[in-house]
Amino acid sequence: MNIDTYLTVIDKADPYKRYGKVLRAVGLMIESLGPDVSLGEVCYIHPKQHNSSPILSEVVGFDQEKIILMPYSEIGEIGPGCLVEATGHPLTIKIGQGLIGKVLDSLGDPLDQQRLPKGLANYQTERTPPNPLSRAPIHKPVQVGVKAIDALLTVGKGQRIGIFSGSGVGKSTLLGMIARNSSADINVIALIGERGREVREFLEHDLGEDGLAKSIVVVATSDQPALMRIKGAYTATAISEYFRDQGYHVNLLMDSVTRVAMAQREVGLATGEPPTTKGYTPSVFAILPKLLERTGTSAQGAITAFYTVLVDGDDFNEPIADTVRGILDGHFVLDRKLAEQGQFPAINILKSVSRTMNQIVTTEHRQAAQDIRTMMATYENNAELIQIGAYKHGSDRSIDQAIVHYPKIQAFLRQDTFEYYTLGESIEHMQQLLQGGST
């Protein structure tokens, strides 16, 4: 037995607990005098009622000698003079194989009130992105199971994609299809700012038993404090990183990154940040790259990430959409007009792009996808002439070809929610379409 090791640990141990006291609570924040803490550290606020549980909170700022705390839960029992206890460490959650198939809250606790399984490891939720030189290049396509994506917007293993749409256009349904049909080993699904009613609907209808069996779901509903909604995104990302470090191929599906930005805006305004673009604070645009860059490839494995972006008023150039689009490796645009016409998934192929597709597909696949895009663009550019009968057949060969193929292309892009196609089948159907065969 090496006694010196134990003596060293004893010497470094701090036998004292440090406390401060609450001075006031204003809006979302709580001010306290002491204890000695650092930014991002977790603290316990002890209500004066002895039978009440301590309230978990986080240090989000300082005001001269005062500490600004943000609670993870409601603060109805907190009053002046309540003790604030420092823990000495940031938020840590339990992660391991035993979490697969479970639904968790932002702190990593099961929503069904069951105990966590044994053998889980402690893992910090806030981590730095991998070193750029340690990231493996993206050179292999990954199966998504949606024809329109696999054939025309092929996703690479470790790519990060944004799914942009207004409300009610089918984001959650598309995420469910990807989770069920993808070739990834594990799904980590973050439902951030969702209505409480929609959580169980997503689990039972969109995801299903088969999807949940290889998934970990992190839920932070819209009624929860802003900090819980932010931590939901960080917790889901940390779980994805843990399994990536184990060598797994992980799918991270986050719905939605816009609500994470809105929660960060609430925190920023409460701590005194000035509002800038459309009311968003500078910290919003600082945390988005840090959060989104954590996914992707590393030396051990890969996280293929799908982030939904809820565009305000169908304005695809609003600040959050514009920022996220510039960070990610591609974007899929869900078009309300297509949804109204009954096309699901309502992906606007011409407005969508996968930035890694050209490096991961064969020459034949790339050429076939480009031919279909060209025909779609030709038809849409001349749609008014064609629909009113002003175009004369034979005037332009490319327009004639587009008119013949357009109904087949529209049929190819449609897919029922529970239809399943492999990557090879999607490519084969696309090639049959160009050759005049049935899809």
N, C-alpha and C positions, 0 to 999 in steps of 0.2 A: 504493500500500500504506500502510495506516495503522499505523505502527510503534508509536504510543502505545497502541493497543489491545493489542498483543502484550506490551508492557512492563508494562501494568497486570495482565494475566493472570500474567506471570512474578512480579510483586511479590506477588500474592495466593497463589501456589503455596506449598505447604508441602513443603520438600525432605526432611523428616525422617519416618522411620517410628517409631511409638511402640509400645512393647512392655510387657507385664506378664508375670507368671509365675504358673502354677497353684499354689495352696496346698493345696486338697483337693477331692475329688469326693464328694458325698453324695447318693445316690439319683439324681434327675434333674438335679441342678444341680452346677455347677462354680464354685468360688470362686477368684478370682485377685486378686493385688495389682497394681493398675494393669492396663492403661494408662489414660490420660485419655479417657474415653468418655462418651456420653450414653445415656439409656434408649432401647431399640429399635435401637441401632446394631449392625451386624453385625461380628463379629470372626473371625479365623482362629486356631485353636489348633494349634500345630506339634508333632506327636509327636516324641519323641526319636529314633526310627528315621528315618534320613535318606531312606530310599526310600518313606516313607509320605506320603500327600497330607495337606495341612492340613484340619482339621475345621472346618466352618462352624458358627458359634454366634451367639446373639443375647443382648444385655444385657437381662435381665428384672428386675433389681433391684440394690439396694446394701445393704450391711451395714456401717455406719460407713465405713471406708476400703476395704473389700473390695467387689469387683464380683462379682455373681451372673450367671453365664452359663448358657444352656440350649442344648445342641447340637442341630443338625438331623439328626444321624446317630448311630450307636452310638459309644461312647467307650472301647472296649477298649484303645486304645493310648495313652491319656492318663495321665500320672503327675505327681508333684510336680516343679515346676521347669520344666515345658513352657512355651514362650513363647506369649504371647497377643498377637496383632497387631491393632491397630485399623484399620478400613477408612475410618472417617469418614463413613459413610452408612448408611441403613437398607436393608432388602432391596429389590433392584430386579430386575425380570424383563424379558425381551424379548417384545414384543407386536407383532403385525402380521397382515396378510392371510394370510401364509404359514403361520400356525398352524392354519387351518381344516382339519379332517379329521385332526388329530393328537391323540395321547394324551400328556399331560404329567404330571410330578410336581409337588409343591408349590412347587418352585423354578423352574418353567417349563421344565425340561429334558425332552426326549422320552423316554418310557419304553422305546421300541424301540432306544435307544442311537444313533440317527441324529443327524447334525448339524442344528442349527437352520438354516432358510433365511436368506439374507441379506436386508438391508433392513428389519430389525425395529427398533422404537423401544424405548428404555429407559423403564420405567414403574414407579413405586413401588407396592408392594402395599397400603400403608396410606394411605388418603386420607380426606378429610372429606366428609360428605354434601353434596349441593347445597343452596344457599340456599333456604329454603322459598318465597320470593317468586319464584325463578327456575323453579320446578317448574310445568310446563304442567298444566292440569286434565285429568282423565281423562274423555273424552267419546266415545270410540270403542271398540266391542267388538272383541275379538281372537278369532280362531278357534282353538280348542283341538283340535277333531277328535273329541271325546268327547261323545256325544249328551247324556248326563245333565248335563254341565257347560255346554255351549253353550246348551242350552235352559232349564235350571232354575237354573243358578248362573253366569250369563254373566260372563266375565272381561273387564275393561277393559284397554286398551293402556297399560302402565305400572303395573298393579296388582300388589300383593304378596300371595300366597296361602300359607297353611300347610296342608299335607296331614298330618293327624293320624291315627295308627294304631298298634296294637301290632305286634309282629314277625310276619311271614309272612302279612299280609293283602293284599298286592299293591301296595305303594308303588312299588317299582322298575318293575313292569310298567306302572303308570299313567304314571310319568315317561317311559318309553320311548314310550308311545302319544302323549303330548303332544309329545315331541321330533320324532317322525316326522310328525305330522299338523298341527302348528301352522303358522300363517301368518307367523310371525316370520322375519326374514332369517337370523339366526344363533342357534344354541343354544350355550350354555356350560354344561356339565354337571360338577358337582363331586361326586365319590364319596368321601365322608369317613368313615373308620373302617370301610370295607367289608371283608368277608373277601376275601382274595386270589383265591380261587376264583371269586367272583361277578363280578369285574371283566370278565373275558373273556366270561362268560355274558351280562352286560348288553350289552356291545358287539356281540356277534354275534347274540344272540337278541332282546333287548328293543329295542335301538337299530337294528341292521341297517345295511347298507351305505348305503342312501339317507339314513338319519338321521345317520350319521357324516359323510357328505359335506358337511353344512352345520353341523357341530358341532365344538366344541373340548372335550375331556374332560380334567378335572384329577382325578388319583387320589392319595389318601393312605390306604393300607390300615391296618388296625387294629394291625398289628405295628410300625408306624413310631412314632418318638418323638412325644410330645404336641405339641411345637412344630410338627412337620411337619403334623399334622392341623389345627391352627389355621391355619397358613399356607396350606394347601390352600383353605380357605374364602376367605381374603383374596386369594389369587392369582386364583381364579375370579371373584370380584367385581371385581377390578381389570381383568381381561380384558373383562368385560362393560361396565365403565365406558369403557374405551378405544373399543370399537365404538359405544357410545351417543354418545360425543363426535364420532364420525365421521358421525352422523346415522342409524345403523341402528336397527331395532327388534330388540332382543335378548331371547331367553328365557334366564333363568338358572334352572337346576334343580339344587338342592342336596339331597343325600341323605347324611347328615341333619344338621340344625342341632343336634340333641341331642348328637351325638358331638363337635361342636365345643365345646359347653358342657362336656362331660365332660373333654375335653382341657384346656380352660382351668382347670377345677377342679384337675387334676393339677399344672399350672404354679403356680396360686395356693397350693396346699398346700405345694408344694416351696419356695416363696419365703417362707413363714411367715404367709400370710393365715389368719385364723380361719375355720373352717367355720361356715356359718350354716344356712339352710334346707336340710334333707335333705343336709347335707354340702357343698353348693355354696358357694363363696367369694364375697365381694362383687364381685370383678372379673368373675365370670361375668355378673352382671346389669348390669354396666357396659358390657361389650363387645357384648352382644346388640343393644341399640338402635343402637350405632355401626355395626355390621356390616349390620343389616337396613335401616337408613335410607339406606344408600348406593345402593340400587336404587330403581326407580321412574322417574318422568319427570324430565327436565331441559330446559334451553332448546334442546338440540341433538337429542335423541332420547328413547328410552324403553327401560327394562329391565322386562319382565314377569317377575316372580320367583315360583318355586314352591319352597317350603322344606318338606321332610318333617320331621315331628317324631315321634320314636319314643317313645310314651308308655309309661311304666314300669308294668307290670302292668295295662295297659288303663285306667289312672287318668288321665282327661283333665284333671284339675285339679292334677296334680303341678306343681312350681315352674316347670320350663322350659316346659312346655306352656302354663301360665297366662300366663307372661311374654310368650312369642312371640305368643300369641293376641291379647294387648293391643296389640302393636306393629303387626301386619300388617293388611291391608285385607280380610280374609276368611279363612275356614277351611273345608276339606273334611274331613269325618270319615269314615274308612274303618271299617266296622263288622264285627267278627269274626263276628257272628251271620249277617250277610248273606253273607259269604264261605263260611261253612259250609253255607248254603242253595244255594250255586252261583251267586250273583249277582256278576258281575264287569263293570265295576269295582264294588267293594263300598262305594259312596258312600251314606251315610245322608243323604238329602236334607233331612229334617226337622231334623237336628242341624247342617247345614252352612249357610253364608251367604256371599254375595258382597256386600260393603258398597257396591260401586259399581254394582251391576246396575241399580238403579232409575233412575240418571242416564244410562245408555248404551243402553237398549233402548226399543223403541216401546211405546206404551200397550197395543196388542193383544198383544204378546209378554209384557209384564209381567202382564197379566190372565190369560192362558192359563197361565203358570207358577204364578200364585197359585191358580188353580182346581185344578190338579193337586196342589199342596201341601195345599190344604184337603181334597180327597178322600182323600189319603194319611193325613192326621191323623185324619179321621173314621173311616176303616177301622181304623186302629191303636187308637184309643180304644175301639172296640167289637169288637175282634178276638175276644176270649174269647166274647162272646155269639154272634157269627156262627159261630165254629168248633164250638161245642157244640150249635148248632141252636136256641138260646133266643131268637134274634131272629126276629120274625114279619114277613115281607115286607109292605110297605105301611105299617108303623108310623111310619116317618120317611123323608121323601123324600130327604134328603141321604145317609142311610145306604144307601138303595136305589141311589142313583146311584154311591156309592163302591164298593159290591159289584160293580156292573156293570163299572166302569172299572178296578178294582184289578188284575186279571190283565193287562190291556192296558198299564197303567202299568209293571208289573214287567217285561213283555216289552220295553217301550221302554227301560228303564234298563239292560238287559243289552246288552253289546257285546263281540264277540270282539276279541282282542288286535290283530289285523291288519285289522279292519274300519275303514273310513274314511268320515266324513261331513263335508260342509262345514257351515258355520254356518247357511246358508240351508236346507239339507236337514234339519238337526236341528230347526229351528223349524217347518218345514213338517210333519214327522212328528208333532211335538207337537200342532199344530193339528188334524191328521187324527185323532189319538187322541181329542180332545175332541168331535169331530164324529161319532165312532163308526166312523171308517174304520180300515183296517188300517195298522199301523206297520211 
